[in-house]
Amino acid sequence: MGKHSHDFVNTYDEGKIVFGLDRETDEKSLIAYLQKFTDDELMQILAKRLSDDEIREVIDYILGILKRHLKEEEYHRFFLK
C-alpha cells in the first residue's frame, strides 16, 4: 500500500496558480491549490477553527465528487490507499 504524496505542489514551477486561462492550466492549478490547502501545518490550524457544520460541508462535498468520478476499486486504491 502506497503512502499519500503531495509532490506536485513542490515541483510546480510553470507560474502562479491561475484559473480560467485553459483546461491544462486549470488542472495543474487545481492540483497545486488543493495540495497547498491540505498541507499538514495549515490543516492543524484550520481544522480547529472550522465549525462542525463546515467540517460536514467539506466532507460531504469531497465525498460527492469521489462518488461521482471514481469506481469503488479506484476509491479504495487511490483515496484510501
Short mmCIF file of the C-alpha atoms (twelve columns), coordinates in Angstrom:
data_MODEL
# 
_entry.id   MODEL 
# 
loop_
_atom_site.group_PDB 
_atom_site.id 
_atom_site.type_symbol 
_atom_site.label_atom_id 
_atom_site.label_alt_id 
_atom_site.label_comp_id 
_atom_site.label_asym_id 
_atom_site.label_seq_id 
_atom_site.Cartn_x 
_atom_site.Cartn_y 
_atom_site.Cartn_z 
_atom_site.pdbx_PDB_model_num 
ATOM 1  C CA . MET A 1  0.000   0.000  0.000   1 
ATOM 2  C CA . GLY A 2  1.488   3.337  -1.035  1 
ATOM 3  C CA . LYS A 3  1.786   6.471  1.023   1 
ATOM 4  C CA . HIS A 4  -0.046  9.669  0.256   1 
ATOM 5  C CA . SER A 5  2.041   12.232 -1.572  1 
ATOM 6  C CA . HIS A 6  1.943   15.939 -2.253  1 
ATOM 7  C CA . ASP A 7  4.911   16.211 -4.589  1 
ATOM 8  C CA . PHE A 8  3.315   18.205 -7.402  1 
ATOM 9  C CA . VAL A 9  2.996   21.435 -5.423  1 
ATOM 10 C CA . ASN A 10 6.705   21.312 -4.557  1 
ATOM 11 C CA . THR A 11 7.786   20.986 -8.186  1 
ATOM 12 C CA . TYR A 12 5.152   23.074 -9.969  1 
ATOM 13 C CA . ASP A 13 7.070   25.969 -11.462 1 
ATOM 14 C CA . GLU A 14 5.001   26.868 -14.508 1 
ATOM 15 C CA . GLY A 15 3.757   30.026 -12.893 1 
ATOM 16 C CA . LYS A 16 1.297   31.053 -10.289 1 
ATOM 17 C CA . ILE A 17 -1.917  29.259 -9.508  1 
ATOM 18 C CA . VAL A 18 -4.327  30.705 -12.055 1 
ATOM 19 C CA . PHE A 19 -7.786  29.626 -13.161 1 
ATOM 20 C CA . GLY A 20 -9.682  30.403 -16.355 1 
ATOM 21 C CA . LEU A 21 -6.871  30.506 -18.901 1 
ATOM 22 C CA . ASP A 22 -7.198  27.000 -20.328 1 
ATOM 23 C CA . ARG A 23 -8.057  23.483 -19.182 1 
ATOM 24 C CA . GLU A 24 -4.455  22.305 -18.735 1 
ATOM 25 C CA . THR A 25 -3.550  25.300 -16.548 1 
ATOM 26 C CA . ASP A 26 -6.790  24.860 -14.579 1 
ATOM 27 C CA . GLU A 27 -5.970  21.199 -13.888 1 
ATOM 28 C CA . LYS A 28 -2.403  21.961 -12.754 1 
ATOM 29 C CA . SER A 29 -3.579  24.924 -10.676 1 
ATOM 30 C CA . LEU A 30 -6.274  22.768 -9.037  1 
ATOM 31 C CA . ILE A 31 -3.717  20.143 -8.033  1 
ATOM 32 C CA . ALA A 32 -1.311  22.736 -6.614  1 
ATOM 33 C CA . TYR A 33 -4.116  24.648 -4.860  1 
ATOM 34 C CA . LEU A 34 -5.574  21.571 -3.168  1 
ATOM 35 C CA . GLN A 35 -2.148  20.298 -2.140  1 
ATOM 36 C CA . LYS A 36 -1.424  23.678 -0.566  1 
ATOM 37 C CA . PHE A 37 -4.822  23.543 1.173   1 
ATOM 38 C CA . THR A 38 -4.134  20.103 2.649   1 
ATOM 39 C CA . ASP A 39 -0.658  20.939 3.913   1 
ATOM 40 C CA . ASP A 40 -0.252  19.315 7.356   1 
ATOM 41 C CA . GLU A 41 0.716   22.530 9.128   1 
ATOM 42 C CA . LEU A 42 -2.181  24.505 7.639   1 
ATOM 43 C CA . MET A 43 -4.691  21.738 8.381   1 
ATOM 44 C CA . GLN A 44 -3.616  21.637 12.045  1 
ATOM 45 C CA . ILE A 45 -4.604  25.297 12.316  1 
ATOM 46 C CA . LEU A 46 -7.683  25.275 10.099  1 
ATOM 47 C CA . ALA A 47 -9.303  22.082 11.405  1 
ATOM 48 C CA . LYS A 48 -9.513  23.530 14.905  1 
ATOM 49 C CA . ARG A 49 -11.209 26.681 13.601  1 
ATOM 50 C CA . LEU A 50 -13.864 25.074 11.396  1 
ATOM 51 C CA . SER A 51 -17.341 24.702 12.832  1 
ATOM 52 C CA . ASP A 52 -18.974 21.270 12.963  1 
ATOM 53 C CA . ASP A 53 -21.207 22.332 10.046  1 
ATOM 54 C CA . GLU A 54 -18.209 23.480 7.999   1 
ATOM 55 C CA . ILE A 55 -16.456 20.159 8.570   1 
ATOM 56 C CA . ARG A 56 -19.572 18.276 7.411   1 
ATOM 57 C CA . GLU A 57 -19.902 20.538 4.347   1 
ATOM 58 C CA . VAL A 58 -16.299 19.925 3.281   1 
ATOM 59 C CA . ILE A 59 -16.586 16.153 3.780   1 
ATOM 60 C CA . ASP A 60 -19.963 15.935 2.008   1 
ATOM 61 C CA . TYR A 61 -18.629 17.912 -0.954  1 
ATOM 62 C CA . ILE A 62 -15.458 15.842 -1.314  1 
ATOM 63 C CA . LEU A 63 -17.283 12.516 -0.888  1 
ATOM 64 C CA . GLY A 64 -19.824 13.593 -3.512  1 
ATOM 65 C CA . ILE A 65 -17.056 14.281 -6.022  1 
ATOM 66 C CA . LEU A 66 -15.332 10.995 -5.233  1 
ATOM 67 C CA . LYS A 67 -18.584 9.017  -5.620  1 
ATOM 68 C CA . ARG A 68 -19.351 10.674 -8.975  1 
ATOM 69 C CA . HIS A 69 -15.929 10.209 -10.502 1 
ATOM 70 C CA . LEU A 70 -14.329 7.102  -9.001  1 
ATOM 71 C CA . LYS A 71 -15.296 3.459  -9.183  1 
ATOM 72 C CA . GLU A 72 -15.289 1.680  -5.824  1 
ATOM 73 C CA . GLU A 73 -11.977 -0.047 -6.605  1 
ATOM 74 C CA . GLU A 74 -10.405 3.295  -7.546  1 
ATOM 75 C CA . TYR A 75 -11.711 4.875  -4.337  1 
ATOM 76 C CA . HIS A 76 -10.026 2.174  -2.264  1 
ATOM 77 C CA . ARG A 77 -6.827  2.111  -4.295  1 
ATOM 78 C CA . PHE A 78 -6.207  5.823  -4.820  1 
ATOM 79 C CA . PHE A 79 -8.049  7.577  -1.985  1 
ATOM 80 C CA . LEU A 80 -7.942  5.133  0.910   1 
ATOM 81 C CA . LYS A 81 -4.601  3.642  -0.228  1 
# 
